[in-house]
Amino acid sequence: MEDNRFYASARWRKLRAYKLSLNPLCEKCQRDGRVTEARHVHHVEERKDRPDLAFELSNLESLCVPCHGTMRGKHGD
């Protein structure tokens, strides 16, 4: 429920759109030498562990669908 409220908030949607406008390609794929469109914005430091970083641009990473699935598995969310 808390996750739904957070991700539906206007503040998050605006920040997410801004991050994807700055980094429209998957940052993990780019590090691996691939070019892939980003569809998700991922919290590097998990939001539940670091709520103080939830809206920090420096804690966000643009990811493609497969990379985001991999990262979600690491965080368990």
Phi, psi and omega in degrees: 000312177301317178301316180300316179296316181299307185288343176269351184292147179298322181298314179294315182300321179292314179295319179300314179297320178296314179300315180293332176288326177285319184229080182284352179254152179297121182290327178290315178300319179300319178298331180266008177083017179248156176244114183220139178292133176277140177236344184235155171242122188251139172278119180296306171270119186307134183303323181292329178276327183229069180300336178293342180256007186302327182245019179271119181304324181292345179260010182247148180222130176282130182224152172281172182300310181298318180293323178295321176300321178293317181292321179300322179298326179289326181270343180078017180255000000 
